[in-house]
Amino acid sequence: MRQKIVRISALVGILIFAFLIYKIGPAEIWKNISQISLTNFLILIGLRILYWLLRTICWKVILEAYEGKTSLLNLFVARMGGHAVSQLTPTAQVGSEATRIFMAKCSNRKVCVASVIVDKTIEFFSVVFFTIIGVAVLFFRIALPPNLKTIFIGGVVLASLLLFLFFSKQKKGLLGWVLNIIDKLRIRSKFLEKHRDKIEETDEHISSFYRNHRGPFLKAFLLYSLLIMLWVGEIHLGLLYIGVTDVAFVDSFLVTVLGNLAFVFPIVPGSLGIYEATYIGLFALLGMRAGSALTLVLIRRIMALLLAGFGLLGMLASPKR
């Protein structure tokens, strides 16, 4: 059943992607892509590498709060290996985080797991924070229909509540809380029972970070905030390079932060089709052409696949553990 769900989800994503290309027209898409020079493309690739490097530094700050100095190169290779898995397999975000845990050189695997969970939480915290700002700016900038306002407000409220729940449970013991729910549902798992002590120890590592490392928490949050603004700059340049010269920087900000809605479908590889549809909807709200949206996403997908190739090379070169 799980395999059927994954296959159906991937197929739906492919069909949406194909339909959007057909609807907009390959000729218009190619016309937009052909406007990007090799120099401009290399600039975008450079910014994308900088994005992943900064994302790795955020994780490094958290991991070093536990273990002291760590290798930035090793963590970067692990990050890119996770990126490759998220782009090329239906495991998406779950597979991405598991991959970087196994590829990272940590003296304590439970600490590594804890660092990844904390890292994702701080990343999610920064994304929700900027999404709230984005929704406020969108309401100020555009007169939206009441139903659409309700959808945006509902999405922000739901994300905020989930973040608050996730964060509060981490401080008390998130994994233990999940185990208790599983027990109450009378679900028996030999794996969970066998590793319960290790899971509880990982829980303690997560909780201790919030109790004892407020400085690294704030530093990681500020770095993720900087990362989001770098992402906005990358989107803005991409739009200029494909000929959307009348776009305002604030519009690029809205496209970037609200485009994260595409990643709520974690079992579609690279959010294929979903990401395109989300961007087309945002472009329509901002009065921009659907063809520009799809062209921008296609360029970003090409870059993502190139970097996924680098991640695969890192996985092949990484020693088995």
C-alpha positions in Angstrom: 0.0 0.0 0.0 2.8 2.4 0.9 4.5 1.7 -2.4 1.3 2.3 -4.3 0.7 5.6 -2.5 4.3 6.8 -3.4 3.9 5.7 -7.0 0.5 7.4 -7.4 1.8 10.6 -5.8 4.9 10.7 -8.1 2.6 10.0 -11.1 0.3 12.8 -10.1 3.2 15.2 -9.8 4.5 14.2 -13.3 1.0 14.6 -14.8 0.7 18.1 -13.3 4.1 19.0 -14.6 3.4 17.8 -18.1 0.0 19.5 -18.2 1.5 22.9 -17.2 4.1 22.6 -19.9 1.4 21.8 -22.5 -0.9 24.5 -21.3 1.7 27.3 -21.3 3.6 26.0 -24.4 7.1 24.7 -24.9 7.9 27.5 -27.3 7.2 30.3 -24.8 9.2 28.4 -22.1 12.2 27.9 -24.4 12.0 31.6 -25.5 12.4 32.6 -21.9 15.1 30.2 -21.1 17.1 31.2 -24.1 17.4 34.7 -22.7 19.7 33.5 -20.0 23.4 33.7 -20.9 26.0 31.2 -19.7 27.4 33.9 -17.4 24.0 34.6 -15.8 23.4 30.9 -15.3 26.8 30.4 -13.7 26.0 33.3 -11.3 22.7 31.6 -10.3 24.6 28.3 -9.8 27.1 30.2 -7.6 24.3 31.6 -5.5 22.7 28.2 -5.1 26.0 26.7 -3.9 26.3 29.6 -1.5 22.8 28.9 -0.3 23.7 25.2 0.5 26.9 26.3 2.1 25.1 28.7 4.4 22.6 26.0 5.2 25.4 23.7 6.1 26.9 26.4 8.4 23.6 26.6 10.2 23.7 22.9 10.9 27.4 23.2 11.9 26.6 25.8 14.5 24.1 23.4 16.1 26.3 20.3 15.9 29.3 22.1 17.4 27.3 23.2 20.4 27.2 19.4 21.2 30.6 18.1 19.9 32.9 21.1 19.4 34.7 21.6 16.1 33.4 19.7 13.1 34.4 19.5 9.4 32.5 21.9 7.2 33.4 19.9 4.1 32.1 16.6 5.6 28.8 18.3 6.6 28.5 20.0 3.2 28.9 16.7 1.4 26.3 15.1 3.7 24.0 18.0 3.1 24.3 17.6 -0.7 23.8 13.8 -0.4 20.5 14.5 1.4 19.6 17.0 -1.4 20.2 14.3 -4.0 17.9 11.9 -2.2 15.2 14.5 -1.8 15.3 15.4 -5.5 15.6 11.9 -7.0 13.5 9.6 -4.7 9.9 9.7 -3.3 11.3 9.7 0.2 11.8 13.5 -0.2 12.5 15.3 3.1 12.5 12.2 5.3 15.0 10.5 3.1 17.1 13.7 2.9 17.5 14.0 6.7 18.2 10.3 7.1 20.9 10.5 4.5 22.8 13.4 6.0 22.6 11.7 9.4 24.4 8.6 8.1 26.9 10.5 6.0 28.0 12.9 8.7 31.1 12.0 10.7 29.9 12.3 14.3 31.4 10.7 17.3 27.9 10.1 18.7 25.1 9.1 16.2 22.4 10.0 18.7 23.8 13.5 19.0 23.8 13.7 15.2 20.1 12.8 15.0 19.4 15.4 17.7 21.3 18.1 15.8 19.3 17.3 12.6 16.0 17.5 14.4 17.0 20.8 16.1 18.3 22.2 12.8 15.0 21.4 11.0 13.1 23.0 13.8 15.0 26.2 13.6 14.7 26.2 9.8 11.0 25.7 10.1 10.8 28.5 12.7 12.5 30.9 10.4 10.3 29.9 7.4 7.1 30.3 9.4 8.3 33.7 10.7 9.0 35.0 7.2 5.8 33.5 5.8 3.8 35.4 8.4 5.6 38.6 7.2 4.9 37.6 3.6 1.2 37.1 4.2 1.0 40.5 5.9 2.8 42.2 3.0 0.6 40.4 0.5 -2.6 41.7 2.3 -1.2 45.2 2.3 -0.1 45.0 -1.4 -3.1 43.3 -3.0 -6.8 43.4 -2.3 -7.6 39.6 -2.0 -11.0 38.0 -2.0 -12.2 37.1 1.5 -12.0 33.3 0.8 -8.4 33.6 -0.3 -7.5 35.7 2.8 -9.1 33.0 4.9 -6.9 30.3 3.2 -3.7 32.3 3.8 -4.6 33.2 7.4 -5.6 29.6 8.1 -2.4 28.2 6.7 -0.3 30.6 8.8 -2.2 29.8 11.9 -2.0 26.1 11.3 1.8 26.2 10.7 2.3 28.4 13.8 0.3 25.9 15.9 2.2 23.0 14.6 5.5 24.8 15.2 4.5 25.7 18.7 3.5 22.1 19.4 6.6 20.6 17.9 8.9 23.1 19.7 7.2 22.6 23.1 7.3 18.8 22.8 11.0 18.9 21.9 11.8 20.7 25.1 10.1 18.0 27.1 10.8 15.0 25.0 9.3 14.8 21.4 10.4 11.3 20.6 9.1 10.0 24.0 5.8 11.7 23.4 5.5 10.0 20.0 6.4 6.6 21.6 3.6 7.2 24.2 1.1 7.9 21.5 2.2 4.7 19.7 1.7 2.8 23.0 -1.7 4.2 23.6 -2.7 3.2 20.0 -1.5 -0.3 21.0 0.9 -0.4 18.0 3.7 -2.9 18.6 7.1 -2.4 17.0 10.0 -4.6 17.9 12.4 -2.0 16.5 11.1 0.8 18.7 11.1 -1.4 21.8 14.6 -2.6 21.1 15.9 1.0 20.7 13.7 2.7 23.3 16.7 3.6 25.5 18.6 5.1 22.5 15.5 7.1 21.5 15.1 8.5 25.0 18.8 9.4 25.1 18.3 11.3 21.8 15.4 13.1 23.3 17.6 14.2 26.2 20.2 15.6 23.7 17.4 17.6 21.9 16.0 19.0 25.2 19.5 19.9 26.5 20.1 22.1 23.4 17.2 24.4 24.2 18.2 24.5 27.9 21.9 25.1 27.5 22.6 26.6 24.1 20.5 29.7 23.6 23.4 31.5 21.9 23.8 28.9 19.1 20.0 28.8 18.7 19.8 32.5 18.1 22.9 32.4 15.8 21.3 29.6 13.7 18.0 31.5 13.5 19.8 34.6 12.3 21.8 32.6 9.7 18.6 31.0 8.4 17.0 34.5 8.2 20.1 35.6 6.1 19.7 32.4 4.0 16.1 33.3 3.2 17.1 36.8 2.0 19.8 35.2 -0.1 17.2 33.0 -1.6 15.0 36.1 -2.4 18.0 37.7 -4.1 18.5 34.6 -6.2 14.8 34.5 -7.2 14.9 38.2 -8.1 18.0 37.8 -10.3 16.5 34.7 -11.9 13.4 36.8 -12.9 15.5 39.6 -14.3 17.6 37.1 -16.3 14.5 35.7 -18.0 13.3 39.1 -19.0 10.9 40.0 -16.2 12.5 43.5 -15.8 9.5 45.2 -14.2 9.4 43.0 -11.1 9.8 44.6 -7.7 12.1 43.1 -5.0 9.1 42.8 -2.7 7.3 40.7 -5.3 10.4 38.4 -5.4 10.2 38.2 -1.6 6.5 37.2 -1.7 7.2 34.5 -4.4 10.0 33.1 -2.3 8.5 32.9 1.2 5.0 31.9 0.0 6.4 29.4 -2.5 7.3 27.2 0.5 3.6 26.0 0.5 4.7 23.6 -2.2 6.8 21.6 0.2 3.8 20.3 2.3 3.7 17.4 -0.1 6.7 15.4 1.2 6.3 12.2 -0.8 6.4 13.8 -4.3 10.1 13.8 -5.5 11.2 17.5 -5.5 7.5 18.5 -5.2 7.3 17.9 -9.0 4.3 19.6 -10.4 3.2 21.0 -7.1 6.1 23.5 -7.0 5.3 24.7 -10.5 1.5 25.0 -9.8 2.3 27.0 -6.6 4.5 29.4 -8.4 2.1 29.9 -11.2 -0.7 30.7 -8.7 1.6 33.3 -6.9 2.6 34.9 -10.2 -1.0 35.2 -11.1 -1.8 37.0 -7.8 1.1 39.4 -8.5 0.0 40.1 -12.1 2.9 38.2 -13.7 2.8 35.7 -16.6 2.4 31.9 -15.9 5.1 31.3 -18.5 7.7 33.3 -16.5 6.8 31.3 -13.4 7.3 27.9 -15.1 10.5 29.0 -16.8 11.9 30.2 -13.5 11.1 26.9 -11.8 12.5 24.8 -14.7 15.8 26.7 -14.5 15.9 26.1 -10.7 15.1 22.4 -11.3 18.1 22.2 -13.8 20.3 23.7 -11.1 18.9 21.4 -8.4 19.6 18.3 -10.6 23.1 19.5 -11.3 23.8 19.8 -7.6 22.0 16.5 -6.9 24.6 15.0 -9.2 27.3 16.4 -7.0 25.5 15.0 -4.0 25.4 11.5 -5.6 29.2 11.7 -6.2 29.6 12.5 -2.5 27.5 9.6 -1.5 29.6 7.2 -3.7 32.8 8.6 -2.3 31.6 8.4 1.3 32.9 5.4 3.2 30.2 2.8 4.3 29.2 2.9 7.9 
